[in-house]
Amino acid sequence: MRHRRLGHAGLQLSELSLGSWLTFGKQITDDTAEALMKLAYDHGVNFFDNAEIYARGESERVMGRILRKMEWPRDTWTVSSKVFFGAGGKLPTQVGLHRKHVVEACHDALRRLQVEYLDLFFCHRPDPATPIGETVWTMHQLIMQGKVLYWGTSEWSAAEIKEAHAFAQAHHLIGPTMEQPQYNLFHRAKVEEEFAALYDTVGLGTTIWSPLASGILSGKHTLEGDASSRLRMAGLEWLKERELNQARLKKVEELKGIAQELGLSLPVFAIAWCLKNPRVSTVMLGASKVAQLEENLKAVDAQDLLTPEVMARVEQAVAGEKLSTWS
């Protein structure tokens, strides 16, 4: 495993990390979740991602039980939670980024994950009903209390991140260290273009999710589909409608051909492509099977096969998607 700094922060995360969205406490058994975490840790993964909303808090409970059982030294791994959507309650006091919910969500995550502090704590979405200054103050106070080490955002705009940093700087507070955006061959504009100025000015780190574009880049999807796939899960109809179309599937076939020439599976190729972007701090993997995770972990070494010539061919294959502006 290789490591990268979380933006300008001193913390180094493994290039690949493990997320629990849609899987822990929902799609897979606790035994499978344990096997996945053990495999990841044994391969050098040091970041495990979670959120209050995942399986309405059950995802964090499952992960917490596994972390307690494994007894890995606390200084060898990092864990995160996210706040905004709540863990199931819909009352105004149970959601959002106001001080009451952020503090209570932090305490709840600590209890469910069975840890004394969160390494990373994300604002899962922007909250237009709460002044950004209130959220910045609250996160700063949680860090000062030793309950959080780094705080960040997820799916915030560049303007919102800049506003948070401006408030933090004006009041000598700790601003957000990282953002968690979607990033893959079909979703590129935010990471490559919108955030371009933030990497150097505020030292933004990125813990990117969905490197396989919700499974499209697994190469297994058709328009007819597989009833067991993520895109066919109840409640995710919006995801299928947004991601699955004939034009995308045609590009997937072209990418699969390039991957095969390199002796790689398409998922490994797609994950390795994400790692080629130096602005990516870590690529979060999702998995429901041990064999799937074992295969995708090969992306760390596979990135070395993606030469400038290969990357140029990729750009041609995904013509019409946002081109990269890496620097």
Backbone hydrogen bonds, N-H to C=O, Kabsch-Sander energy under -0.5 kcal/mol:
donor,donor_aa,acceptor,acceptor_aa,energy
4,R,13,L,-2.5
6,L,11,L,-2.5
7,G,5,R,-1.8
8,H,203,G,-2.1
9,A,6,L,-1.9
13,L,4,R,-2.6
13,L,11,L,-0.5
15,E,2,R,-2.8
17,S,283,V,-2.4
18,L,47,F,-2.2
19,G,285,L,-3.2
20,S,49,D,-0.8
23,T,20,S,-1.4
24,F,20,S,-0.9
26,K,23,T,-2.1
27,Q,23,T,-0.8
28,I,23,T,-2.0
33,A,29,T,-2.2
34,E,30,D,-2.3
35,A,31,D,-2.2
36,L,32,T,-2.5
37,M,33,A,-2.4
38,K,34,E,-2.5
39,L,35,A,-2.3
40,A,36,L,-2.6
41,Y,37,M,-2.7
42,D,38,K,-2.7
43,H,39,L,-1.2
43,H,40,A,-0.6
44,G,41,Y,-1.9
45,V,40,A,-2.6
48,F,78,T,-2.2
49,D,18,L,-2.6
52,E,82,K,-1.7
54,Y,51,A,-0.7
56,R,53,I,-2.2
57,G,54,Y,-1.2
58,E,55,A,-2.0
59,S,54,Y,-1.5
61,R,57,G,-1.7
62,V,58,E,-2.7
63,M,59,S,-2.3
64,G,60,E,-2.7
65,R,61,R,-2.2
66,I,62,V,-1.9
67,L,63,M,-2.7
68,R,64,G,-2.2
69,K,65,R,-2.2
70,M,66,I,-2.8
71,E,67,L,-1.4
76,T,73,P,-2.1
77,W,74,R,-0.9
78,T,46,N,-2.9
80,S,48,F,-1.7
81,S,120,L,-1.4
83,V,122,F,-2.7
94,Q,91,L,-2.3
95,V,92,P,-0.6
96,G,84,F,-3.3
102,V,98,H,-2.5
103,V,99,R,-2.4
104,E,100,K,-2.3
105,A,101,H,-3.1
106,C,102,V,-2.0
107,H,103,V,-2.2
108,D,104,E,-2.5
109,A,105,A,-2.4
110,L,106,C,-2.3
111,R,107,H,-1.9
112,R,108,D,-2.7
113,L,109,A,-2.8
114,Q,110,L,-0.8
115,V,110,L,-1.7
118,L,147,K,-2.7
119,D,79,V,-1.3
120,L,79,V,-1.6
121,F,150,Y,-1.9
122,F,81,S,-2.5
123,C,152,G,-2.3
124,H,83,V,-2.2
124,H,122,F,-0.9
125,R,83,V,-0.5
130,T,127,D,-1.7
134,E,131,P,-0.9
135,T,131,P,-1.4
136,V,132,I,-2.7
137,W,133,G,-2.5
138,T,134,E,-2.0
139,M,135,T,-2.6
140,H,136,V,-2.5
141,Q,137,W,-2.4
142,L,138,T,-2.1
143,I,139,M,-2.0
144,M,140,H,-2.5
145,Q,141,Q,-1.7
146,G,143,I,-1.5
147,K,142,L,-2.2
148,V,142,L,-1.0
149,L,118,L,-1.9
150,Y,119,D,-1.5
152,G,121,F,-2.3
153,T,178,M,-2.6
154,S,123,C,-1.9
161,I,157,S,-2.1
162,K,158,A,-2.5
163,E,159,A,-2.1
164,A,160,E,-2.0
165,H,161,I,-2.2
166,A,162,K,-2.6
167,F,163,E,-2.3
168,A,164,A,-2.3
169,Q,165,H,-2.8
170,A,166,A,-2.2
171,H,167,F,-1.5
172,H,169,Q,-1.0
173,L,168,A,-3.3
175,G,173,L,-0.6
177,T,151,W,-3.3
178,M,151,W,-0.6
179,E,205,G,-2.4
180,Q,153,T,-1.8
183,Y,209,W,-2.1
184,N,187,H,-1.8
187,H,184,N,-1.2
192,E,188,R,-2.7
193,E,189,A,-2.4
194,E,189,A,-2.2
195,F,190,K,-2.3
196,A,193,E,-1.1
198,L,195,F,-1.8
199,Y,195,F,-0.9
199,Y,196,A,-0.5
201,T,197,A,-1.3
202,V,198,L,-1.7
203,G,198,L,-0.7
204,L,198,L,-1.7
205,G,177,T,-1.9
207,T,179,E,-1.9
208,I,206,T,-0.7
208,I,282,T,-1.5
209,W,181,P,-2.1
213,A,210,S,-1.9
216,I,213,A,-1.8
217,L,212,L,-2.5
218,S,215,G,-1.9
219,G,216,I,-1.3
220,K,215,G,-0.5
229,S,226,D,-2.1
232,R,229,S,-1.7
233,M,230,R,-1.6
236,L,233,M,-2.1
239,L,236,L,-0.7
240,K,236,L,-1.7
241,E,237,E,-2.4
242,R,238,W,-1.8
243,E,239,L,-2.4
244,L,240,K,-2.3
245,N,243,E,-0.8
249,L,245,N,-2.2
250,K,246,Q,-1.9
251,K,247,A,-1.6
252,V,248,R,-2.3
253,E,249,L,-1.7
254,E,250,K,-1.6
255,L,251,K,-2.4
256,K,252,V,-2.4
257,G,253,E,-1.6
258,I,254,E,-1.6
259,A,255,L,-2.5
260,Q,256,K,-2.4
261,E,257,G,-1.6
262,L,258,I,-1.0
262,L,259,A,-0.8
263,G,260,Q,-1.3
264,L,259,A,-2.7
269,F,265,S,-2.2
270,A,266,L,-2.8
271,I,267,P,-2.3
272,A,268,V,-2.6
273,W,269,F,-2.2
274,C,270,A,-1.5
275,L,271,I,-1.7
276,K,272,A,-1.0
276,K,273,W,-0.7
277,N,274,C,-1.5
280,V,277,N,-1.9
281,S,206,T,-1.7
281,S,279,R,-0.6
282,T,206,T,-1.6
283,V,15,E,-3.1
284,M,208,I,-2.7
284,M,282,T,-0.6
285,L,17,S,-3.3
293,L,289,K,-1.9
294,E,290,V,-2.8
295,E,291,A,-2.0
296,N,292,Q,-2.2
297,L,293,L,-1.9
298,K,295,E,-1.7
299,A,296,N,-1.7
300,V,297,L,-1.1
301,D,298,K,-0.6
302,A,298,K,-2.0
303,Q,299,A,-1.6
304,D,301,D,-1.4
305,L,302,A,-2.0
306,L,303,Q,-1.1
307,T,305,L,-1.7
311,M,307,T,-2.8
312,A,308,P,-1.9
313,R,309,E,-1.7
314,V,310,V,-2.0
315,E,311,M,-1.9
316,Q,312,A,-1.6
317,A,313,R,-2.1
318,V,314,V,-2.0
319,A,316,Q,-1.2
320,G,321,E,-0.6
321,E,318,V,-2.7
